[in-house]
Amino acid sequence: QRHLSTSVPTKKVQKVTVFGAGLMGAGIAQVGAQNGLKVVLSDVTDKALENGLKIISKSLSRIAKKSSPDDIEGFTANVMKNIETTTDASKAVEDSDLVVEAIIESLKVKRDLFKFLDTKAKAECIFATNTSSLSVTEIAESCGAERQEKFAGLHFFNPVPAMKLVEIIKTSKTSQETYEALREVTVQMRKAPVTCNDTPGFIVNRLLVPYLLEAIRMVERGDATPGDVDTAMELGAGYPMGPFKLLDFVGLDTTSYISQGWRDKAASGQISKELVEPIPMLEKLVKEGKLGRKSGQGFYEYEKK
Ligand code: NAI
């Protein structure tokens, strides 16, 4: 049966439900709707849904200004008609082929949501989490054994409409059929999929976060300034953005939060301890509310929006 279903020409995923209408969920809903998928966007309040729709229409008009400047409204309306919204989680998944969860980064809240959805969604519905720092396996274990075969990580990057990469995270239970359906839908969303096991940070953050932390340590020791480190990595290593510009973009609180989470994983031997030693300079900036671009100051100062 497995063989038969993978050779069926129709696309396995036609209807996607996205949970969480924040920064990431709005972006994921948008790229799905832009590429012919029917999308249901769900959040806990109407206000959050409105916020998500606002993020989407702003992004679409930015894209339309470049691609179809004469018909910005038509372009936007065409995508928007593929998106429904609801605060009713049960209704949101009733005929969905894929759930992509992009709600707050809390293991308990994510597990509660999936446990509930497991009883409401179709048996064939694939469940995916966009978590950056939690274990996909631990989230999946909130569901029954059959759903765990249909469970994976689907990790998008911010800003979703612009960033081409999606990491598909397999747990030891994820079936090949599930994995292939996720690859297919990722490509349909015009993203480039890569595959990784369920390990801390997956591919990108596992390499990027220790590098960012090492850059802060260099400045903390007084060995170079943030400006010189950025120039060095941009012009000497060909990176599009130096580590301090990137830290301010990602948010210093987010970086601190991820490294804190990894310290717990280091304790159980999943990652080496030295990579995530606490950095007083980072913690001090976070305490002072200097979180990067979003707060107007991080390693650099920004004009307040
Ligand atoms: P956000 O804070 O912008 O949005 C989260 C949304 O989830 C809010 O609208 C909130 O109302 C909603 N929500 C909370 N509990 C809910 C529930 N039980 N059901 C439905 N909606 C609920 O967060 P953001 O930045 O979009 O992150 C979402 C997820 O994506 C997190 O797991 C995060 O780790 C992951 N992620 C974030 C990236 C980033 O750069 N911000 C990058 C890649 C992944």
Residues whose N, C-alpha, C, O or C-beta is under 5 A from the ligand:
A	BS01	NAI	F19 G20 A21 G22 L23 M24 G25 S42 D43 V44 A48 A102 I103 I104 E105 L113 N130 T131 S132 F156 F157 N158
